[in-house]
Amino acid sequence: MIEPEHCTLIIEKYYNEIFSYCYAKLGYSHHSAEDCTQEVFVVFFSKHERLDETDNIRLWLYRAADNVIKAFVRKAPPPAVSLEDSPEAMNIADSGGFAENGDSPLDLLSSEERQLLELYYNSDYGQRNEAAKRLGLSLPALYRKIHKLKKKLRAAEK
Amino acid sequence: MNKEWFNLKDISITDKLSDKNMLYDLQRLLDEELAKPLEERDLDAVKDITDAIVGINDEEIPKPVGAEGILAEVSARKKRGRIVQLRRWAAVISACFAVCIALNFYTLRTYGYNVVETLIKAVSSGFSVDLAHFDDQLPLSPATTATTVTTEDMQSVTTVTVTTIKSQSTLGSTEAQTTEPITTTRSAGGSTPSVSADPLSEALGNSAEAAEPVVRAIWEASSQNSMEVCYPTYIPYDAEGLELTDSSSEQLKDSKDLYFTFSNGEKTLDLIIEEYISKDLMPEAVIPSDKMDYYLMESADYNGFIIFEDESNTALFVYGNTVYTLHTRGFDRSDIRDIAENFVPFFTGSSEK
């Protein structure tokens, strides 16, 4: 049996991870993901007495999340979202570009960061995957870096 | 060089497809991972991908809800779940599928009533009970011997056992004494109760020691809600140490309800008391139970029955305008029977025989 104090630690440890999972599976809906994440932990707490310290809690939470998401979608199917058509779902900022003033915000980037951007824009999916491996990164990690660089540039524009 | 980077800058900032492409790629990776059986998934990879999806969408992950908040929700759901589990009012169910079947064959000849047909209907989900007429139609204190009936024509179950057993209350009584029901004065339903100066003290004096926390909790809650209710004079000695772990009350349109949960770690006792404004407002109840093994209670003052299941037992009885639902876990079958058959009202102040 898991002690309540331990439950708190488990929430702290896995909450973000489960939220991200729900978010990715629920069409990038923040509120739906938040609701489902809370539900996963309510289910966890209500059944934690039946779990053992040795149980794979993480796997258990993912399984619970799958079930909660299924139930959630059955009750209130999320609106069909096309990644291409919904800026809201994508939540992508559109800066509109830089003014041609000669001072390039790219100067803010290190050469390594510039290379990353170049790598991203000059390659396809397979090449990016390979490149990420060469850099010792996963593709998601590479994309996160690229996204950060773009945000940095956008911020510099402002 | 500068020009080259400038072009790159423009691309990286203005192309809306860039983030979409990344998300598309990530979603593809995620789908590949999720296509595997759960046990074979690389959860680190799933986390990596989903974290990136959240990050690229510039989402802020909400702060985790505190354990207290979740515990409160869990507690509330458990309570609601118990009520749903124990009593599913048939307002909906009777309209949908409460079909009276099968049990007509059985008549309690002792009473001259087809009790089961009249009051307890087998429905596809368990028992449907007409509480409003429960008290009127079952004769009180039946002097019956054990009866076992097996159906051959049940739609939802294969075997039904109806058992009426002589009480074996252990309230310091001999077997001869326990075959006589405890006599109390009915206070509900219009009669005037005789009010004791200190009903709680009197109730505690009338009760087994192990019942004290239960009696106190019921007294306190019923006093606060201006309800006249009954308390159990008997709790088996091996259930000593019961503590009130959860309680609440509700004032509904037609009733005042009290909920209690007592536990000593090994044994749990839930009690729901619903005092209706009028008997006519008592709904029909459905007791969901796969095993239709029940026992008709023996009490001088109220009628009820107990559903026996593998790990828990549920007693349901009606006293005046009040419905009592008692659910035990960890108690013997005889325990719930003895507890349920020995409820007396506070305001008559007596359980004299």
Interface residues (C-beta under 8 A of the other chain):
Chain A: P4 C7 T8 I11 E12 Y15 N16 E17 F19 S20 Y21 Y23 A24 Y28 H30 E34 Q38 F41 V42 F45 S46 R58 L59 Y62 R63 D66 L83 E84 P87 M90 N91 I92 A93 D94 S95 G96 G97 F98 S104 P105 L106 R114 L117 E118 Y121 Y125 R128 S138 L139 P140 A141 Y143 R144 I146 H147 K148 L149 K150 K151 L153 R154 E157
Chain B: N2 W5 F6 L8 K9 D10 I11 S12 I13 T14 K16 S18 D19 K20 M22 L23 Y24 D25 L26 Q27 L29 L30 L38 E39 R41 L43 A45 V46 K47 D48 I49 T50 D51 A52 I53 V54 G55 I56 N57 D58 E59 I61 P62 P64 V65 G66 A67 I70 L71 E73 V74 R77 K78
